Amino acid sequence: MTAMPDFRFAPLSWSPDKARAIAQQERLVLGDEHWELVRSLQEFYARHHNVAINMRELQDALEEKFHHKGGMKYLFTLLPGGPVAQGCRLAGLTAPAGAVDRGFGSVA
């Protein structure tokens, strides 16, 4: 099975349907902006496959890529659970260390 043209960097076990199911569980409605973030995360991970993903480098890359829309602040409007943590779940990726602070408690 080859990767889908729109998601050429997607993990083999990932599919848009899996992302939609996760989004539904997290009460998100995915639009084009969400898919753009998913593709960006998948590409970043594919280009850094031989090294541990650094949270700061990933945030900087997302800030740069989406700067024209408002950077990380904009991405938090799309994914209030965190553009990295929630975005990685949607993209079928393991979030880097520091993306989720389990000791911080719930804010919901």
Protein Blocks (a to p, Z undefined) as FASTA:
>chain_A
ZZdfklmmbcfkbcfklmmmmmmmnopacdfklmmmmmmmmmmmmmmmmbccdfklmmmm
mmmmmmmnnpjmlmmmmmmnopklmmmmmnopacdehkacfknopaZZ
